[in-house]
């Protein structure tokens, strides 16, 4: 995977699939590798985490992903940046409370530090 230039659609899908698999597996090491040091992670409930706080709530079990499905509907590629938008659904426990996710999302990947990293994520719940 090139750390500069533009990713192929397949490479973008690989990054997104790897991130979602790590979320469900609770693999904080993989997520640490994938997230930019400057990452901003905005949840569907409008809570905002930095890389450090997001990994922290995964480590301590405050946030546990059980299942995740995602579909990229649009991928915008430019040199050094990729924006992915689509739909995401799944189930989690947040602070011990089960929640069902059904959202639209935008994920921004950037080429930095010799690889591709998630810089920003925004989730917006779909009406029930």
mmCIF file of the C-alpha atoms, coordinates in Angstrom:
data_MODEL
# 
_entry.id   MODEL 
# 
loop_
_atom_site.group_PDB 
_atom_site.id 
_atom_site.type_symbol 
_atom_site.label_atom_id 
_atom_site.label_alt_id 
_atom_site.label_comp_id 
_atom_site.label_asym_id 
_atom_site.label_entity_id 
_atom_site.label_seq_id 
_atom_site.pdbx_PDB_ins_code 
_atom_site.Cartn_x 
_atom_site.Cartn_y 
_atom_site.Cartn_z 
_atom_site.occupancy 
_atom_site.B_iso_or_equiv 
_atom_site.pdbx_formal_charge 
_atom_site.auth_seq_id 
_atom_site.auth_comp_id 
_atom_site.auth_asym_id 
_atom_site.auth_atom_id 
_atom_site.pdbx_PDB_model_num 
ATOM 1   C CA . UNK A 1 1   ? 0.000   0.000  0.000  1.00 0.00 ? 1   UNK A CA 1 
ATOM 2   C CA . UNK A 1 2   ? 1.558   3.247  -1.092 1.00 0.00 ? 2   UNK A CA 1 
ATOM 3   C CA . UNK A 1 3   ? 2.154   5.839  1.616  1.00 0.00 ? 3   UNK A CA 1 
ATOM 4   C CA . UNK A 1 4   ? 1.871   8.664  -0.872 1.00 0.00 ? 4   UNK A CA 1 
ATOM 5   C CA . UNK A 1 5   ? -0.176  9.327  -3.942 1.00 0.00 ? 5   UNK A CA 1 
ATOM 6   C CA . UNK A 1 6   ? -3.663  7.868  -4.136 1.00 0.00 ? 6   UNK A CA 1 
ATOM 7   C CA . UNK A 1 7   ? -5.010  4.564  -2.883 1.00 0.00 ? 7   UNK A CA 1 
ATOM 8   C CA . UNK A 1 8   ? -6.906  2.191  -5.133 1.00 0.00 ? 8   UNK A CA 1 
ATOM 9   C CA . UNK A 1 9   ? -10.513 1.397  -4.247 1.00 0.00 ? 9   UNK A CA 1 
ATOM 10  C CA . UNK A 1 10  ? -9.340  -2.071 -3.158 1.00 0.00 ? 10  UNK A CA 1 
ATOM 11  C CA . UNK A 1 11  ? -6.754  -0.571 -0.813 1.00 0.00 ? 11  UNK A CA 1 
ATOM 12  C CA . UNK A 1 12  ? -9.377  1.730  0.705  1.00 0.00 ? 12  UNK A CA 1 
ATOM 13  C CA . UNK A 1 13  ? -11.686 -1.247 1.253  1.00 0.00 ? 13  UNK A CA 1 
ATOM 14  C CA . UNK A 1 14  ? -8.800  -3.158 2.847  1.00 0.00 ? 14  UNK A CA 1 
ATOM 15  C CA . UNK A 1 15  ? -8.147  -0.324 5.322  1.00 0.00 ? 15  UNK A CA 1 
ATOM 16  C CA . UNK A 1 16  ? -11.828 -0.006 6.223  1.00 0.00 ? 16  UNK A CA 1 
ATOM 17  C CA . UNK A 1 17  ? -12.266 -3.785 6.580  1.00 0.00 ? 17  UNK A CA 1 
ATOM 18  C CA . UNK A 1 18  ? -9.145  -4.019 8.744  1.00 0.00 ? 18  UNK A CA 1 
ATOM 19  C CA . UNK A 1 19  ? -10.359 -1.184 10.984 1.00 0.00 ? 19  UNK A CA 1 
ATOM 20  C CA . UNK A 1 20  ? -13.832 -2.669 11.452 1.00 0.00 ? 20  UNK A CA 1 
ATOM 21  C CA . UNK A 1 21  ? -12.447 -6.159 12.130 1.00 0.00 ? 21  UNK A CA 1 
ATOM 22  C CA . UNK A 1 22  ? -10.111 -4.697 14.780 1.00 0.00 ? 22  UNK A CA 1 
ATOM 23  C CA . UNK A 1 23  ? -13.031 -2.851 16.397 1.00 0.00 ? 23  UNK A CA 1 
ATOM 24  C CA . UNK A 1 24  ? -15.082 -6.059 16.749 1.00 0.00 ? 24  UNK A CA 1 
ATOM 25  C CA . UNK A 1 25  ? -12.037 -8.056 17.897 1.00 0.00 ? 25  UNK A CA 1 
ATOM 26  C CA . UNK A 1 26  ? -11.122 -5.352 20.413 1.00 0.00 ? 26  UNK A CA 1 
ATOM 27  C CA . UNK A 1 27  ? -7.658  -5.294 18.845 1.00 0.00 ? 27  UNK A CA 1 
ATOM 28  C CA . UNK A 1 28  ? -6.355  -2.014 20.228 1.00 0.00 ? 28  UNK A CA 1 
ATOM 29  C CA . UNK A 1 29  ? -2.876  -2.648 18.786 1.00 0.00 ? 29  UNK A CA 1 
ATOM 30  C CA . UNK A 1 30  ? -4.193  -2.705 15.216 1.00 0.00 ? 30  UNK A CA 1 
ATOM 31  C CA . UNK A 1 31  ? -6.348  0.364  15.857 1.00 0.00 ? 31  UNK A CA 1 
ATOM 32  C CA . UNK A 1 32  ? -3.345  2.147  17.373 1.00 0.00 ? 32  UNK A CA 1 
ATOM 33  C CA . UNK A 1 33  ? -1.490  1.444  14.127 1.00 0.00 ? 33  UNK A CA 1 
ATOM 34  C CA . UNK A 1 34  ? -4.384  2.594  11.905 1.00 0.00 ? 34  UNK A CA 1 
ATOM 35  C CA . UNK A 1 35  ? -5.363  5.810  13.689 1.00 0.00 ? 35  UNK A CA 1 
ATOM 36  C CA . UNK A 1 36  ? -3.489  9.055  13.162 1.00 0.00 ? 36  UNK A CA 1 
ATOM 37  C CA . UNK A 1 37  ? -1.959  10.568 16.296 1.00 0.00 ? 37  UNK A CA 1 
ATOM 38  C CA . UNK A 1 38  ? -4.289  13.525 15.604 1.00 0.00 ? 38  UNK A CA 1 
ATOM 39  C CA . UNK A 1 39  ? -7.418  11.398 15.066 1.00 0.00 ? 39  UNK A CA 1 
ATOM 40  C CA . UNK A 1 40  ? -10.826 12.857 15.894 1.00 0.00 ? 40  UNK A CA 1 
ATOM 41  C CA . UNK A 1 41  ? -13.479 10.166 16.368 1.00 0.00 ? 41  UNK A CA 1 
ATOM 42  C CA . UNK A 1 42  ? -17.044 11.500 16.549 1.00 0.00 ? 42  UNK A CA 1 
ATOM 43  C CA . UNK A 1 43  ? -19.621 8.936  17.659 1.00 0.00 ? 43  UNK A CA 1 
ATOM 44  C CA . UNK A 1 44  ? -23.290 8.835  16.639 1.00 0.00 ? 44  UNK A CA 1 
ATOM 45  C CA . UNK A 1 45  ? -24.251 10.241 20.064 1.00 0.00 ? 45  UNK A CA 1 
ATOM 46  C CA . UNK A 1 46  ? -22.054 13.320 19.357 1.00 0.00 ? 46  UNK A CA 1 
ATOM 47  C CA . UNK A 1 47  ? -19.358 12.262 21.853 1.00 0.00 ? 47  UNK A CA 1 
ATOM 48  C CA . UNK A 1 48  ? -15.893 13.071 20.532 1.00 0.00 ? 48  UNK A CA 1 
ATOM 49  C CA . UNK A 1 49  ? -12.742 11.114 21.251 1.00 0.00 ? 49  UNK A CA 1 
ATOM 50  C CA . UNK A 1 50  ? -9.097  11.661 20.479 1.00 0.00 ? 50  UNK A CA 1 
ATOM 51  C CA . UNK A 1 51  ? -7.005  8.657  19.516 1.00 0.00 ? 51  UNK A CA 1 
ATOM 52  C CA . UNK A 1 52  ? -5.904  8.330  23.139 1.00 0.00 ? 52  UNK A CA 1 
ATOM 53  C CA . UNK A 1 53  ? -9.399  8.487  24.653 1.00 0.00 ? 53  UNK A CA 1 
ATOM 54  C CA . UNK A 1 54  ? -10.930 6.217  21.975 1.00 0.00 ? 54  UNK A CA 1 
ATOM 55  C CA . UNK A 1 55  ? -8.314  3.523  22.529 1.00 0.00 ? 55  UNK A CA 1 
ATOM 56  C CA . UNK A 1 56  ? -8.767  4.002  26.278 1.00 0.00 ? 56  UNK A CA 1 
ATOM 57  C CA . UNK A 1 57  ? -12.499 3.238  26.244 1.00 0.00 ? 57  UNK A CA 1 
ATOM 58  C CA . UNK A 1 58  ? -11.822 0.150  24.157 1.00 0.00 ? 58  UNK A CA 1 
ATOM 59  C CA . UNK A 1 59  ? -9.046  -1.014 26.500 1.00 0.00 ? 59  UNK A CA 1 
ATOM 60  C CA . UNK A 1 60  ? -11.081 -0.578 29.684 1.00 0.00 ? 60  UNK A CA 1 
ATOM 61  C CA . UNK A 1 61  ? -14.256 -2.131 28.227 1.00 0.00 ? 61  UNK A CA 1 
ATOM 62  C CA . UNK A 1 62  ? -16.371 1.026  28.336 1.00 0.00 ? 62  UNK A CA 1 
ATOM 63  C CA . UNK A 1 63  ? -16.980 0.486  24.595 1.00 0.00 ? 63  UNK A CA 1 
ATOM 64  C CA . UNK A 1 64  ? -17.328 -3.065 23.263 1.00 0.00 ? 64  UNK A CA 1 
ATOM 65  C CA . UNK A 1 65  ? -18.212 -3.713 19.618 1.00 0.00 ? 65  UNK A CA 1 
ATOM 66  C CA . UNK A 1 66  ? -20.091 -6.980 19.008 1.00 0.00 ? 66  UNK A CA 1 
ATOM 67  C CA . UNK A 1 67  ? -20.906 -6.794 15.318 1.00 0.00 ? 67  UNK A CA 1 
ATOM 68  C CA . UNK A 1 68  ? -20.250 -4.267 12.571 1.00 0.00 ? 68  UNK A CA 1 
ATOM 69  C CA . UNK A 1 69  ? -21.340 -4.055 8.965  1.00 0.00 ? 69  UNK A CA 1 
ATOM 70  C CA . UNK A 1 70  ? -20.316 -1.229 6.682  1.00 0.00 ? 70  UNK A CA 1 
ATOM 71  C CA . UNK A 1 71  ? -20.884 -0.278 3.088  1.00 0.00 ? 71  UNK A CA 1 
ATOM 72  C CA . UNK A 1 72  ? -18.857 2.386  1.345  1.00 0.00 ? 72  UNK A CA 1 
ATOM 73  C CA . UNK A 1 73  ? -21.159 4.272  -0.994 1.00 0.00 ? 73  UNK A CA 1 
ATOM 74  C CA . UNK A 1 74  ? -18.730 6.940  -2.140 1.00 0.00 ? 74  UNK A CA 1 
ATOM 75  C CA . UNK A 1 75  ? -14.947 7.140  -2.121 1.00 0.00 ? 75  UNK A CA 1 
ATOM 76  C CA . UNK A 1 76  ? -13.238 10.420 -2.961 1.00 0.00 ? 76  UNK A CA 1 
ATOM 77  C CA . UNK A 1 77  ? -9.510  10.030 -3.630 1.00 0.00 ? 77  UNK A CA 1 
ATOM 78  C CA . UNK A 1 78  ? -6.949  12.790 -3.856 1.00 0.00 ? 78  UNK A CA 1 
ATOM 79  C CA . UNK A 1 79  ? -3.173  12.690 -3.464 1.00 0.00 ? 79  UNK A CA 1 
ATOM 80  C CA . UNK A 1 80  ? -2.533  12.046 0.229  1.00 0.00 ? 80  UNK A CA 1 
ATOM 81  C CA . UNK A 1 81  ? -6.199  11.939 1.333  1.00 0.00 ? 81  UNK A CA 1 
ATOM 82  C CA . UNK A 1 82  ? -9.215  9.667  0.919  1.00 0.00 ? 82  UNK A CA 1 
ATOM 83  C CA . UNK A 1 83  ? -12.764 10.347 2.124  1.00 0.00 ? 83  UNK A CA 1 
ATOM 84  C CA . UNK A 1 84  ? -15.104 7.365  2.470  1.00 0.00 ? 84  UNK A CA 1 
ATOM 85  C CA . UNK A 1 85  ? -18.828 7.798  3.084  1.00 0.00 ? 85  UNK A CA 1 
ATOM 86  C CA . UNK A 1 86  ? -21.503 5.181  3.473  1.00 0.00 ? 86  UNK A CA 1 
ATOM 87  C CA . UNK A 1 87  ? -23.671 3.251  5.908  1.00 0.00 ? 87  UNK A CA 1 
ATOM 88  C CA . UNK A 1 88  ? -22.756 1.381  9.058  1.00 0.00 ? 88  UNK A CA 1 
ATOM 89  C CA . UNK A 1 89  ? -24.769 -0.858 11.361 1.00 0.00 ? 89  UNK A CA 1 
ATOM 90  C CA . UNK A 1 90  ? -23.910 -2.996 14.322 1.00 0.00 ? 90  UNK A CA 1 
ATOM 91  C CA . UNK A 1 91  ? -24.271 -3.642 17.995 1.00 0.00 ? 91  UNK A CA 1 
ATOM 92  C CA . UNK A 1 92  ? -22.203 -2.405 20.921 1.00 0.00 ? 92  UNK A CA 1 
ATOM 93  C CA . UNK A 1 93  ? -22.196 -2.088 24.674 1.00 0.00 ? 93  UNK A CA 1 
ATOM 94  C CA . UNK A 1 94  ? -21.411 1.455  25.819 1.00 0.00 ? 94  UNK A CA 1 
ATOM 95  C CA . UNK A 1 95  ? -20.821 1.760  29.554 1.00 0.00 ? 95  UNK A CA 1 
ATOM 96  C CA . UNK A 1 96  ? -22.615 -1.560 29.987 1.00 0.00 ? 96  UNK A CA 1 
ATOM 97  C CA . UNK A 1 97  ? -25.698 -0.521 28.019 1.00 0.00 ? 97  UNK A CA 1 
ATOM 98  C CA . UNK A 1 98  ? -26.487 -2.410 24.785 1.00 0.00 ? 98  UNK A CA 1 
ATOM 99  C CA . UNK A 1 99  ? -26.973 -0.203 21.750 1.00 0.00 ? 99  UNK A CA 1 
ATOM 100 C CA . UNK A 1 100 ? -27.862 -0.844 18.130 1.00 0.00 ? 100 UNK A CA 1 
ATOM 101 C CA . UNK A 1 101 ? -26.055 1.261  15.559 1.00 0.00 ? 101 UNK A CA 1 
ATOM 102 C CA . UNK A 1 102 ? -27.588 2.352  12.268 1.00 0.00 ? 102 UNK A CA 1 
ATOM 103 C CA . UNK A 1 103 ? -25.734 5.326  10.856 1.00 0.00 ? 103 UNK A CA 1 
ATOM 104 C CA . UNK A 1 104 ? -24.229 7.110  7.932  1.00 0.00 ? 104 UNK A CA 1 
ATOM 105 C CA . UNK A 1 105 ? -20.509 7.764  8.264  1.00 0.00 ? 105 UNK A CA 1 
ATOM 106 C CA . UNK A 1 106 ? -17.617 9.713  6.840  1.00 0.00 ? 106 UNK A CA 1 
ATOM 107 C CA . UNK A 1 107 ? -14.052 8.487  7.330  1.00 0.00 ? 107 UNK A CA 1 
ATOM 108 C CA . UNK A 1 108 ? -11.000 10.533 6.328  1.00 0.00 ? 108 UNK A CA 1 
ATOM 109 C CA . UNK A 1 109 ? -7.741  8.673  5.676  1.00 0.00 ? 109 UNK A CA 1 
ATOM 110 C CA . UNK A 1 110 ? -4.454  10.539 5.196  1.00 0.00 ? 110 UNK A CA 1 
ATOM 111 C CA . UNK A 1 111 ? -0.963  9.572  4.088  1.00 0.00 ? 111 UNK A CA 1 
ATOM 112 C CA . UNK A 1 112 ? 1.372   10.388 6.977  1.00 0.00 ? 112 UNK A CA 1 
ATOM 113 C CA . UNK A 1 113 ? 4.360   8.897  8.760  1.00 0.00 ? 113 UNK A CA 1 
ATOM 114 C CA . UNK A 1 114 ? 4.990   6.399  5.971  1.00 0.00 ? 114 UNK A CA 1 
ATOM 115 C CA . UNK A 1 115 ? 1.487   4.905  5.876  1.00 0.00 ? 115 UNK A CA 1 
ATOM 116 C CA . UNK A 1 116 ? -2.239  5.583  5.708  1.00 0.00 ? 116 UNK A CA 1 
ATOM 117 C CA . UNK A 1 117 ? -4.032  6.566  8.908  1.00 0.00 ? 117 UNK A CA 1 
ATOM 118 C CA . UNK A 1 118 ? -7.591  7.422  9.905  1.00 0.00 ? 118 UNK A CA 1 
ATOM 119 C CA . UNK A 1 119 ? -7.584  11.140 10.704 1.00 0.00 ? 119 UNK A CA 1 
ATOM 120 C CA . UNK A 1 120 ? -11.308 11.744 11.238 1.00 0.00 ? 120 UNK A CA 1 
ATOM 121 C CA . UNK A 1 121 ? -14.472 9.722  11.645 1.00 0.00 ? 121 UNK A CA 1 
ATOM 122 C CA . UNK A 1 122 ? -18.008 11.077 11.903 1.00 0.00 ? 122 UNK A CA 1 
ATOM 123 C CA . UNK A 1 123 ? -21.107 8.958  12.465 1.00 0.00 ? 123 UNK A CA 1 
ATOM 124 C CA . UNK A 1 124 ? -24.653 10.287 12.142 1.00 0.00 ? 124 UNK A CA 1 
ATOM 125 C CA . UNK A 1 125 ? -27.597 8.119  13.245 1.00 0.00 ? 125 UNK A CA 1 
ATOM 126 C CA . UNK A 1 126 ? -30.295 7.349  10.699 1.00 0.00 ? 126 UNK A CA 1 
ATOM 127 C CA . UNK A 1 127 ? -33.881 8.000  11.776 1.00 0.00 ? 127 UNK A CA 1 
ATOM 128 C CA . UNK A 1 128 ? -35.628 4.894  13.119 1.00 0.00 ? 128 UNK A CA 1 
# 
